[in-house]
Amino acid sequence: MTDLPNCPKCNSEYTYEDGNHFMCPECVHEWTLESKNESSESDKIVKDVNGNVLNDGDTVTVIKDLKVKGSTSGVKIGTKIRNIRLVDGDHNIDCKIDGIGAMSLKSEFVKKA
C-alpha cells in the first residue's frame, strides 16, 4: 500500500489517486501535488476597511447603516458582530446578528473590533 497525502482541505487520510490527481471522498476536494503546494501559499486573505486581516471567530463593527433586503429594518452603524465566519464569494463574511438573524456581509463595510 502506498503512502498518499492527506487532504489539504479537510486533512482526511482516506484519499485516493485518480490518474495524476488526488481525490478526497469526505469533502470531494480534488488536487494535484503541484496545486497543493501552490494553494497553501495563495490562500485568500480577507481584510476589513482599515486593512486589518480578519479571521474566523473575530468580532467586527459595522461602519455604516446597511439595508436588509426584504425587511424594513436594517443594520445600524456601530453594531457589533461576534464570531464571524469567512467564506468565498461576493459577500465574504457569514454571521448572525442579534434581532435580525443570519446574514452575509462584505468585509468593506466592517472594521475589526
Steps between C-alpha positions, in 0.01 A plus 500: 500500500638840404520806722251755365489858630219615728239732352623864514144625556365272777815302595324168433724193473259317266631652176544308178680550172315554173748526215727791590245651743425421862140484625343528845174305544404693814505861373515423123817707461723428198865607469839421353826507692597823320173675583522389864828687540366810321165518681653518846692811394215671313214469753272799467547758774194697610560853631270752665456863393821603683712220352502276809498127422178327609485143630219258588359581844595870499271777625431784256308829505279628216628837368183621322126437499420200280162424344369144529321360196140407573488687829410849613774496764869500436835461670593821682844656510701380802331159522747245640502160336667216686639171373513566124569228243700573185368357175584526130282704272369853453398535866797359689368506861223279638365601839201507729373842610284529812145601409552437128641149461746341258657736246779526248707820502779649297823564688516856364212600735656377826800575718670266742395569860 
